[in-house]
Amino acid sequence: MYFALVGVIASALPMRHQQVKFYDLNGVNVISTESAELQFGSPLQVPTANLAQGMYIVKVQTSTTSFTQKIVIQ
């Protein structure tokens, strides 16, 4: 299973050196990944198969911007 980040970051593409972190609701970092350059229209996919069902906070940081988003893994 993968979580694909599409909408919000698509406006900031192309991006270089993006870092994506998933936090559980206790603030514990459960996934941390870095990626090379993305091209417009290419979603950033992060494997989530090892995550338990529940709510997580996703933080995406690039060289030019950052944002956070709540997600639910079902």
Steps between C-alpha positions, in 0.01 A plus 500: 500500500623848415402849603523733200545874550353672198282811529676748725854431390414488131490880493855515634651256249764446384657460843838376605597318818162462663477339840182331617437402862203321652424554870253310713271696732756468781751694289718196429661499154391171341616557140772726369597504134682721255460513128675647199339743257132458410356606169160665455220244512710233674363417845738444785422151630588390851458134605254472792444122518679478837284767665210406725158638420445843645568869462842641417655840437702526178763771470650574160801729479675612183768752421231763437196412713354275767155390608328257734186296448297257709430165336315184597637155416221244471 
